[in-house]
Amino acid sequence: MKTFRVMLKTELKLSLRGMDMLIFAIIMPLVVLLIIGMIFGGKPAFEGAEYTFLDQSFGALATISICAGGVMGLPLVVSDYRGRKILKRFRATPAMILIVQVAIYTLYSAISLILLYLTANMFFGFQMRGSFVHFLGGYILVIFSMFSLGMMVGGIAPDTKSAGVIASLLYFPMLIFSGATLPYEIMPPAFQTVANVLPLTQGIKILKAACLGLPPENAAVPALIMAALAVICVTVSFLFFKWE
């Protein structure tokens, strides 16, 4: 526990010195929320709908921070430390190193979620129609799944360049086509087809169902997919973690 606290304090200070996560994990989600809120927020999600476009999109917006931290931030930090031979100096297990990084990016995601909710509520009258407990459960599952993907990339990528390429190939398609930034409902059919095969899309379906109070069966299959992804990626990252 002492090792975890020391590493967490040190790594958090290093993370805060840079602006990357502040911009992409906290500021960017708020900007996207404000844009969607001002353009679509008060409009019905579709003709005759009892909820607004923002009500339907809030769950997707909440995943932007998760995607930034888990898919881009996490693997790049771990691979960078490996390339600079820093990992060899840590007197900790691979699990501890990865858990500390996950804790940091989870903190960013939690702060982002709180700010998104307060902003949506105060400026656009957003009210969660479903269970907040169900939403938090789904949110935690999305965090585990997306961060496990980042853990796997960071744990096995041979160098920072490779990790950056892999992370970019995962991050940008999910950010654009999963519904996290460009709302799924206004995408052309071809884009929706692409979105349906992306892991983050399944997480957004879970959070959307929780936000709108839809029946649990609407999120059952996406939840199973996300849980399976988390188990596979965590197992691979722990088994094949590279120190150098």
NUPA-484704 format. One record per residue (C-alpha): residue number from 1; residue in three letters; x, y, z. Coordinates in steps of 0.1 Angstrom, whole numbers, padded with zeros to 4 digits, m for minus. Layout:
   num   residu       u       v       w
   NUM      ala       X       Y       Z
...
This chain:
   num   residu       u       v       w
     1      met    0000    0000    0000
     2      lys    0029    0024    0008
     3      thr    0044    0017   m0026
     4      phe    0011    0025   m0043
     5      arg    0007    0058   m0024
     6      val    0042    0069   m0032
     7      met    0039    0060   m0069
     8      leu    0005    0075   m0072
     9      lys    0016    0108   m0057
    10      thr    0047    0110   m0079
    11      glu    0029    0099   m0111
    12      leu    0000    0123   m0105
    13      lys    0024    0153   m0101
    14      leu    0041    0143   m0134
    15      ser    0008    0140   m0151
    16      leu   m0004    0174   m0140
    17      arg    0028    0191   m0152
    18      gly    0016    0184   m0187
    19      met   m0015    0198   m0203
    20      asp   m0025    0169   m0225
    21      met   m0049    0152   m0201
    22      leu   m0063    0185   m0188
    23      ile   m0071    0194   m0224
    24      phe   m0083    0161   m0238
    25      ala   m0099    0145   m0207
    26      ile   m0115    0175   m0191
    27      ile   m0117    0206   m0213
    28      met   m0125    0188   m0246
    29      pro   m0156    0169   m0232
    30      leu   m0170    0202   m0218
    31      val   m0165    0220   m0251
    32      val   m0183    0192   m0270
    33      leu   m0211    0192   m0245
    34      leu   m0215    0230   m0249
    35      ile   m0215    0227   m0287
    36      ile   m0241    0199   m0287
    37      gly   m0261    0216   m0260
    38      met   m0264    0249   m0278
    39      ile   m0272    0233   m0312
    40      phe   m0293    0203   m0303
    41      gly   m0298    0203   m0265
    42      gly   m0333    0215   m0263
    43      lys   m0346    0197   m0294
    44      pro   m0364    0164   m0292
    45      ala   m0342    0134   m0300
    46      phe   m0367    0126   m0328
    47      glu   m0402    0137   m0337
    48      gly   m0425    0130   m0308
    49      ala   m0398    0120   m0284
    50      glu   m0403    0129   m0247
    51      tyr   m0366    0135   m0242
    52      thr   m0341    0159   m0257
    53      phe   m0311    0152   m0280
    54      leu   m0288    0160   m0250
    55      asp   m0306    0136   m0228
    56      gln   m0299    0109   m0254
    57      ser   m0263    0120   m0259
    58      phe   m0251    0126   m0224
    59      gly   m0239    0090   m0219
    60      ala   m0218    0093   m0251
    61      leu   m0203    0126   m0240
    62      ala   m0193    0111   m0207
    63      thr   m0170    0086   m0225
    64      ile   m0147    0111   m0241
    65      ser   m0125    0114   m0210
    66      ile   m0124    0076   m0206
    67      cys   m0113    0072   m0242
    68      ala   m0086    0099   m0239
    69      gly   m0071    0086   m0207
    70      gly   m0075    0049   m0213
    71      val   m0067    0045   m0250
    72      met   m0042    0073   m0255
    73      gly   m0028    0084   m0222
    74      leu   m0022    0051   m0204
    75      pro   m0004    0032   m0232
    76      leu    0018    0062   m0241
    77      val    0030    0067   m0205
    78      val    0038    0031   m0199
    79      ser    0056    0026   m0233
    80      asp    0075    0059   m0228
    81      tyr    0088    0047   m0194
    82      arg    0098    0014   m0209
    83      gly    0118    0032   m0237
    84      arg    0136    0054   m0212
    85      lys    0145    0024   m0190
    86      ile    0124    0038   m0161
    87      leu    0103    0007   m0157
    88      lys    0135   m0013   m0147
    89      arg    0141    0011   m0118
    90      phe    0106    0006   m0102
    91      arg    0107   m0018   m0073
    92      ala    0071   m0028   m0080
    93      thr    0053   m0055   m0099
    94      pro    0039   m0048   m0134
    95      ala    0005   m0049   m0119
    96      met    0013   m0020   m0095
    97      ile    0026    0002   m0123
    98      leu   m0005   m0004   m0144
    99      ile   m0029    0000   m0115
   100      val   m0013    0034   m0105
   101      gln   m0017    0047   m0141
   102      val   m0053    0034   m0142
   103      ala   m0060    0052   m0109
   104      ile   m0048    0085   m0123
   105      tyr   m0068    0083   m0154
   106      thr   m0099    0072   m0135
   107      leu   m0095    0103   m0114
   108      tyr   m0095    0124   m0146
   109      ser   m0126    0106   m0158
   110      ala   m0145    0111   m0125
   111      ile   m0137    0149   m0125
   112      ser   m0148    0151   m0161
   113      leu   m0181    0133   m0154
   114      ile   m0189    0156   m0125
   115      leu   m0182    0187   m0145
   116      leu   m0203    0174   m0175
   117      tyr   m0233    0166   m0153
   118      leu   m0232    0200   m0135
   119      thr   m0228    0219   m0167
   120      ala   m0255    0200   m0185
   121      asn   m0279    0204   m0155
   122      met   m0273    0241   m0149
   123      phe   m0272    0253   m0185
   124      phe   m0294    0229   m0204
   125      gly   m0317    0215   m0178
   126      phe   m0304    0179   m0181
   127      gln   m0320    0154   m0158
   128      met   m0311    0117   m0158
   129      arg   m0343    0098   m0166
   130      gly   m0330    0064   m0155
   131      ser   m0312    0051   m0124
   132      phe   m0280    0070   m0115
   133      val   m0268    0038   m0098
   134      his   m0272    0019   m0131
   135      phe   m0254    0047   m0149
   136      leu   m0225    0045   m0125
   137      gly   m0223    0008   m0128
   138      gly   m0222    0011   m0166
   139      tyr   m0197    0039   m0164
   140      ile   m0173    0018   m0143
   141      leu   m0176   m0011   m0167
   142      val   m0167    0012   m0196
   143      ile   m0137    0025   m0176
   144      phe   m0125   m0010   m0170
   145      ser   m0130   m0021   m0206
   146      met   m0114    0009   m0222
   147      phe   m0085    0011   m0197
   148      ser   m0079   m0026   m0201
   149      leu   m0074   m0019   m0238
   150      gly   m0048    0008   m0230
   151      met   m0032   m0015   m0205
   152      met   m0027   m0041   m0231
   153      val   m0012   m0017   m0257
   154      gly    0011   m0001   m0231
   155      gly    0021   m0035   m0217
   156      ile    0031   m0052   m0249
   157      ala    0041   m0024   m0274
   158      pro    0078   m0027   m0281
   159      asp    0084    0011   m0281
   160      thr    0067    0045   m0278
   161      lys    0064    0049   m0315
   162      ser    0045    0015   m0319
   163      ala    0023    0023   m0289
   164      gly    0015    0057   m0304
   165      val    0005    0042   m0337
   166      ile   m0016    0015   m0322
   167      ala   m0033    0039   m0297
   168      ser   m0041    0064   m0325
   169      leu   m0056    0036   m0346
   170      leu   m0079    0028   m0317
   171      tyr   m0085    0063   m0303
   172      phe   m0095    0084   m0333
   173      pro   m0119    0061   m0350
   174      met   m0137    0055   m0316
   175      leu   m0137    0092   m0308
   176      ile   m0152    0101   m0341
   177      phe   m0174    0072   m0351
   178      ser   m0186    0056   m0319
   179      gly   m0210    0085   m0311
   180      ala   m0187    0101   m0284
   181      thr   m0184    0133   m0303
   182      leu   m0205    0131   m0335
   183      pro   m0239    0119   m0322
   184      tyr   m0247    0084   m0335
   185      glu   m0283    0094   m0343
   186      ile   m0273    0120   m0370
   187      met   m0246    0098   m0387
   188      pro   m0252    0085   m0422
   189      pro   m0261    0048   m0423
   190      ala   m0226    0038   m0435
   191      phe   m0210    0056   m0405
   192      gln   m0235    0039   m0382
   193      thr   m0224    0005   m0396
   194      val   m0187    0014   m0388
   195      ala   m0197    0026   m0353
   196      asn   m0215   m0007   m0344
   197      val   m0182   m0026   m0346
   198      leu   m0162   m0003   m0323
   199      pro   m0159   m0013   m0286
   200      leu   m0167    0021   m0273
   201      thr   m0200    0021   m0291
   202      gln   m0211   m0008   m0269
   203      gly   m0202    0012   m0238
   204      ile   m0222    0042   m0251
   205      lys   m0252    0020   m0256
   206      ile   m0250    0009   m0220
   207      leu   m0248    0045   m0207
   208      lys   m0275    0057   m0230
   209      ala   m0299    0030   m0218
   210      ala   m0291    0040   m0182
   211      cys   m0296    0077   m0189
   212      leu   m0330    0072   m0206
   213      gly   m0343    0046   m0182
   214      leu   m0346    0019   m0209
   215      pro   m0352   m0017   m0200
   216      pro   m0321   m0036   m0187
   217      glu   m0322   m0060   m0217
   218      asn   m0312   m0031   m0239
   219      ala   m0278   m0031   m0223
   220      ala   m0273   m0068   m0217
   221      val   m0254   m0077   m0249
   222      pro   m0232   m0046   m0249
   223      ala   m0224   m0052   m0212
   224      leu   m0213   m0088   m0219
   225      ile   m0191   m0076   m0248
   226      met   m0174   m0049   m0227
   227      ala   m0169   m0074   m0198
   228      ala   m0153   m0099   m0221
   229      leu   m0131   m0073   m0236
   230      ala   m0119   m0062   m0202
   231      val   m0110   m0098   m0192
   232      ile   m0092   m0106   m0224
   233      cys   m0071   m0073   m0224
   234      val   m0062   m0074   m0187
   235      thr   m0051   m0110   m0190
   236      val   m0029   m0103   m0221
   237      ser   m0014   m0072   m0205
   238      phe   m0004   m0090   m0173
   239      leu    0009   m0121   m0190
   240      phe    0030   m0104   m0217
   241      phe    0040   m0072   m0199
   242      lys    0075   m0060   m0211
   243      trp    0100   m0044   m0188
   244      glu    0122   m0033   m0217
